[in-house]
Amino acid sequence: MAGLGGAALLSTLAARWVKDRLPQSRVAPAIAAFLALAVYEGSLFAISLAVASGVSDYAPSIVWRIFAINTAAFAALFLGHRLGLFAGLAKESRLPARERSA
């Protein structure tokens, strides 16, 4: 349980780090989210190696299947969001301007 919490914390910190360093754009949140997922999964793999349990869960066929499911879900949600914007069911969010320190 502590391993999952630690992995979640590391992935959140990684996403914030990337988000704060990328120029403000529509792509930056997606890059931050992808990095967070990569850090989360990498942390879980490292924990599995450290405690010598569950490494077989990271077989290439299993990882590929999970990747395919996540890719399909992302595409469906993205398409649904864009259709909602097109139909007027949602408003496009505007990113707030960053305050720059002098």
MDAnalysis code that builds the backbone (N, CA, C; Angstrom):
import MDAnalysis as mda
import numpy as np

u = mda.Universe.empty(306, n_residues=102, atom_resindex=np.repeat(np.arange(102), 3), trajectory=True)
u.add_TopologyAttr("name", ["N", "CA", "C"] * 102)
u.add_TopologyAttr("resid", np.arange(1, 103))
u.add_TopologyAttr("resname", ["MET", "ALA", "GLY", "LEU", "GLY", "GLY", "ALA", "ALA", "LEU", "LEU", "SER", "THR", "LEU", "ALA", "ALA", "ARG", "TRP", "VAL", "LYS", "ASP", "ARG", "LEU", "PRO", "GLN", "SER", "ARG", "VAL", "ALA", "PRO", "ALA", "ILE", "ALA", "ALA", "PHE", "LEU", "ALA", "LEU", "ALA", "VAL", "TYR", "GLU", "GLY", "SER", "LEU", "PHE", "ALA", "ILE", "SER", "LEU", "ALA", "VAL", "ALA", "SER", "GLY", "VAL", "SER", "ASP", "TYR", "ALA", "PRO", "SER", "ILE", "VAL", "TRP", "ARG", "ILE", "PHE", "ALA", "ILE", "ASN", "THR", "ALA", "ALA", "PHE", "ALA", "ALA", "LEU", "PHE", "LEU", "GLY", "HIS", "ARG", "LEU", "GLY", "LEU", "PHE", "ALA", "GLY", "LEU", "ALA", "LYS", "GLU", "SER", "ARG", "LEU", "PRO", "ALA", "ARG", "GLU", "ARG", "SER", "ALA"])
u.atoms.positions = np.array([
    [0.818, -1.192, 0.000],
    [0.000, 0.000, 0.000],
    [0.869, 1.267, 0.000],
    [1.937, 1.248, 0.805],
    [2.826, 2.400, 0.848],
    [3.526, 2.590, -0.494],
    [3.798, 1.475, -1.179],
    [4.435, 1.563, -2.494],
    [3.570, 2.284, -3.509],
    [2.271, 2.008, -3.486],
    [1.354, 2.702, -4.400],
    [1.290, 4.193, -4.086],
    [1.260, 4.521, -2.801],
    [1.237, 5.935, -2.408],
    [2.508, 6.651, -2.820],
    [3.646, 5.989, -2.624],
    [4.919, 6.581, -3.025],
    [5.007, 6.774, -4.535],
    [4.540, 5.782, -5.286],
    [4.546, 5.898, -6.748],
    [3.621, 7.031, -7.197],
    [2.471, 7.159, -6.557],
    [1.539, 8.238, -6.909],
    [2.151, 9.598, -6.599],
    [2.817, 9.702, -5.462],
    [3.457, 10.969, -5.099],
    [4.571, 11.316, -6.083],
    [5.408, 10.349, -6.430],
    [6.482, 10.601, -7.401],
    [5.927, 11.031, -8.759],
    [4.864, 10.379, -9.204],
    [4.301, 10.732, -10.510],
    [3.679, 12.122, -10.480],
    [3.051, 12.490, -9.373],
    [2.484, 13.835, -9.248],
    [3.580, 14.890, -9.272],
    [4.652, 14.646, -8.543],
    [5.769, 15.599, -8.529],
    [6.404, 15.716, -9.914],
    [6.525, 14.607, -10.622],
    [7.099, 14.647, -11.972],
    [6.214, 15.464, -12.912],
    [4.898, 15.268, -12.825],
    [3.983, 16.017, -13.690],
    [4.047, 17.511, -13.390],
    [4.095, 17.870, -12.125],
    [4.180, 19.300, -11.767],
    [5.501, 19.892, -12.248],
    [6.589, 19.135, -12.119],
    [7.896, 19.611, -12.547],
    [7.887, 19.908, -14.042],
    [7.330, 18.974, -14.833],
    [7.271, 19.170, -16.285],
    [6.352, 20.333, -16.633],
    [5.188, 20.382, -16.011],
    [4.217, 21.435, -16.301],
    [4.793, 22.824, -16.030],
    [5.575, 22.949, -14.969],
    [6.156, 24.243, -14.622],
    [7.294, 24.656, -15.547],
    [7.866, 23.714, -16.271],
    [9.004, 24.028, -17.127],
    [8.669, 24.112, -18.616],
    [7.506, 23.633, -18.996],
    [7.109, 23.709, -20.404],
    [6.410, 25.028, -20.676],
    [6.556, 25.553, -21.893],
    [5.779, 26.750, -22.226],
    [4.291, 26.410, -22.208],
    [3.513, 27.402, -21.850],
    [2.073, 27.199, -21.756],
    [1.501, 26.908, -23.140],
    [0.881, 25.755, -23.280],
    [0.294, 25.359, -24.554],
    [-0.763, 24.313, -24.289],
    [-1.432, 23.895, -25.347],
    [-2.435, 22.833, -25.207],
    [-1.795, 21.467, -25.063],
    [-0.553, 21.345, -25.463],
    [0.134, 20.066, -25.447],
    [0.809, 19.801, -24.098],
    [1.174, 20.849, -23.382],
    [1.916, 20.696, -22.123],
    [1.218, 19.789, -21.113],
    [-0.085, 19.936, -20.881],
    [-0.727, 19.025, -19.922],
    [-0.683, 17.563, -20.359],
    [-0.779, 17.308, -21.646],
    [-0.717, 15.933, -22.134],
    [0.677, 15.345, -21.913],
    [1.703, 16.155, -22.142],
    [3.071, 15.691, -21.910],
    [3.278, 15.420, -20.423],
    [2.787, 16.310, -19.578],
    [2.916, 16.119, -18.131],
    [2.178, 14.867, -17.682],
    [0.994, 14.627, -18.224],
    [0.218, 13.438, -17.853],
    [0.925, 12.162, -18.307],
    [1.491, 12.181, -19.509],
    [2.216, 11.011, -19.999],
    [3.430, 10.730, -19.129],
    [4.160, 11.778, -18.770],
    [5.322, 11.585, -17.914],
    [4.900, 11.042, -16.549],
    [3.803, 11.550, -16.021],
    [3.315, 11.059, -14.728],
    [3.001, 9.571, -14.811],
    [2.364, 9.150, -15.876],
    [2.055, 7.728, -16.059],
    [3.341, 6.907, -16.168],
    [4.307, 7.405, -16.925],
    [5.570, 6.682, -17.086],
    [6.299, 6.556, -15.746],
    [6.324, 7.629, -14.968],
    [6.983, 7.586, -13.658],
    [6.237, 6.636, -12.730],
    [4.918, 6.670, -12.758],
    [4.111, 5.792, -11.914],
    [4.395, 4.318, -12.235],
    [4.324, 3.976, -13.505],
    [4.558, 2.591, -13.906],
    [6.006, 2.174, -13.640],
    [6.942, 3.069, -13.901],
    [8.348, 2.764, -13.618],
    [8.593, 2.553, -12.133],
    [7.940, 3.346, -11.305],
    [8.071, 3.182, -9.855],
    [7.501, 1.847, -9.406],
    [6.354, 1.479, -9.946],
    [5.765, 0.182, -9.586],
    [6.661, -0.972, -10.015],
    [7.269, -0.845, -11.191],
    [8.190, -1.882, -11.659],
    [9.402, -1.976, -10.733],
    [9.949, -0.827, -10.342],
    [11.109, -0.819, -9.446],
    [10.754, -1.438, -8.095],
    [9.570, -1.143, -7.590],
    [9.135, -1.732, -6.328],
    [8.983, -3.241, -6.484],
    [8.421, -3.675, -7.607],
    [8.264, -5.114, -7.863],
    [9.622, -5.814, -7.897],
    [10.609, -5.158, -8.502],
    [11.962, -5.730, -8.523],
    [12.558, -5.786, -7.120],
    [12.342, -4.731, -6.347],
    [12.938, -4.647, -5.020],
    [12.375, -5.703, -4.071],
    [11.094, -5.975, -4.159],
    [10.490, -6.953, -3.248],
    [10.359, -8.326, -3.891],
    [10.870, -8.464, -5.098],
    [10.893, -9.741, -5.825],
    [9.511, -10.377, -5.954],
    [8.548, -9.567, -6.303],
    [7.204, -10.128, -6.534],
    [6.535, -9.381, -7.674],
    [5.855, -10.088, -8.515],
    [5.048, -9.452, -9.539],
    [5.774, -8.985, -10.776],
    [7.056, -9.314, -10.942],
    [7.777, -8.854, -12.129],
    [7.208, -9.507, -13.383],
    [6.653, -10.687, -13.247],
    [6.061, -11.362, -14.405],
    [4.854, -10.600, -14.956],
    [4.290, -9.719, -14.134],
    [3.167, -8.898, -14.594],
    [3.601, -7.870, -15.641],
    [4.894, -7.689, -15.797],
    [5.418, -6.718, -16.754],
    [5.919, -7.383, -18.033],
    [5.379, -8.540, -18.357],
    [5.724, -9.216, -19.610],
    [5.313, -8.312, -20.778],
    [6.088, -8.309, -21.860],
    [5.777, -7.422, -22.983],
    [4.340, -7.552, -23.500],
    [3.800, -8.748, -23.545],
    [2.430, -8.903, -24.046],
    [1.419, -8.213, -23.129],
    [1.645, -8.268, -21.825],
    [0.734, -7.621, -20.876],
    [0.869, -6.104, -20.963],
    [2.100, -5.629, -21.007],
    [2.337, -4.183, -21.104],
    [1.741, -3.639, -22.405],
    [1.912, -4.353, -23.505],
    [1.357, -3.916, -24.787],
    [-0.163, -3.855, -24.730],
    [-0.804, -4.850, -24.119],
    [-2.265, -4.866, -24.022],
    [-2.773, -3.677, -23.209],
    [-2.128, -3.396, -22.089],
    [-2.526, -2.252, -21.261],
    [-2.317, -0.953, -22.035],
    [-1.205, -0.850, -22.763],
    [-0.951, 0.342, -23.578],
    [-2.042, 0.524, -24.632],
    [-2.424, -0.556, -25.287],
    [-3.467, -0.477, -26.321],
    [-4.805, -0.048, -25.718],
    [-5.153, -0.595, -24.563],
    [-6.410, -0.216, -23.899],
    [-6.379, 1.254, -23.504],
    [-5.261, 1.711, -22.928],
    [-5.153, 3.117, -22.530],
    [-5.188, 4.055, -23.735],
    [-4.554, 3.647, -24.827],
    [-4.564, 4.467, -26.038],
    [-5.976, 4.586, -26.601],
    [-6.699, 3.481, -26.638],
    [-8.082, 3.505, -27.137],
    [-8.968, 4.355, -26.233],
    [-8.788, 4.239, -24.927],
    [-9.586, 5.038, -23.991],
    [-9.275, 6.519, -24.160],
    [-7.995, 6.859, -24.294],
    [-7.618, 8.257, -24.494],
    [-8.239, 8.807, -25.768],
    [-8.151, 8.056, -26.857],
    [-8.712, 8.511, -28.135],
    [-10.224, 8.700, -28.032],
    [-10.911, 7.779, -27.366],
    [-12.366, 7.899, -27.222],
    [-12.735, 9.112, -26.370],
    [-12.036, 9.316, -25.272],
    [-12.334, 10.465, -24.418],
    [-12.004, 11.778, -25.119],
    [-10.892, 11.806, -25.832],
    [-10.521, 13.019, -26.567],
    [-11.561, 13.335, -27.642],
    [-11.963, 12.320, -28.383],
    [-12.979, 12.513, -29.416],
    [-14.299, 12.969, -28.806],
    [-14.695, 12.345, -27.698],
    [-15.926, 12.757, -27.024],
    [-15.866, 14.200, -26.566],
    [-14.722, 14.616, -26.054],
    [-14.552, 16.009, -25.630],
    [-14.656, 16.967, -26.819],
    [-13.960, 16.620, -27.903],
    [-14.005, 17.492, -29.088],
    [-15.418, 17.572, -29.669],
    [-16.130, 16.443, -29.676],
    [-17.520, 16.456, -30.156],
    [-18.401, 17.299, -29.247],
    [-18.168, 17.228, -27.954],
    [-18.911, 18.064, -27.008],
    [-18.659, 19.543, -27.237],
    [-17.421, 19.897, -27.540],
    [-17.106, 21.293, -27.867],
    [-17.805, 21.711, -29.151],
    [-17.741, 20.845, -30.153],
    [-18.362, 21.151, -31.448],
    [-19.872, 21.310, -31.314],
    [-20.500, 20.475, -30.495],
    [-21.958, 20.508, -30.320],
    [-22.396, 21.619, -29.367],
    [-21.442, 22.298, -28.735],
    [-21.793, 23.372, -27.818],
    [-22.175, 22.873, -26.432],
    [-21.883, 21.636, -26.129],
    [-22.205, 21.082, -24.815],
    [-21.151, 21.433, -23.772],
    [-20.011, 21.888, -24.235],
    [-18.922, 22.255, -23.325],
    [-18.242, 23.489, -23.893],
    [-17.611, 24.234, -23.025],
    [-16.845, 25.402, -23.455],
    [-15.372, 25.057, -23.388],
    [-14.634, 25.589, -24.338],
    [-13.191, 25.360, -24.346],
    [-12.579, 26.152, -23.199],
    [-11.788, 25.476, -22.395],
    [-11.172, 26.146, -21.259],
    [-9.970, 26.953, -21.738],
    [-9.796, 28.051, -21.109],
    [-8.644, 28.905, -21.406],
    [-7.659, 28.770, -20.270],
    [-6.408, 28.563, -20.624],
    [-5.391, 28.449, -19.598],
    [-5.088, 29.829, -19.035],
    [-4.990, 29.955, -17.716],
    [-4.678, 31.265, -17.143],
    [-3.250, 31.672, -17.494],
    [-3.058, 32.965, -17.662],
    [-1.718, 33.469, -17.962],
    [-0.829, 33.284, -16.745],
    [0.373, 32.862, -16.984],
    [1.318, 32.693, -15.870],
    [1.833, 34.029, -15.421],
    [2.009, 34.128, -14.129],
    [2.638, 35.331, -13.576],
    [4.136, 35.107, -13.639],
    [4.809, 36.012, -14.253],
    [6.250, 35.867, -14.387],
    [6.946, 36.708, -13.318],
    [7.919, 36.104, -12.710],
    [8.681, 36.853, -11.689],
    [9.814, 37.602, -12.383],
    [10.082, 38.782, -11.863],
    [11.105, 39.622, -12.483],
    [12.479, 39.288, -11.987],
])
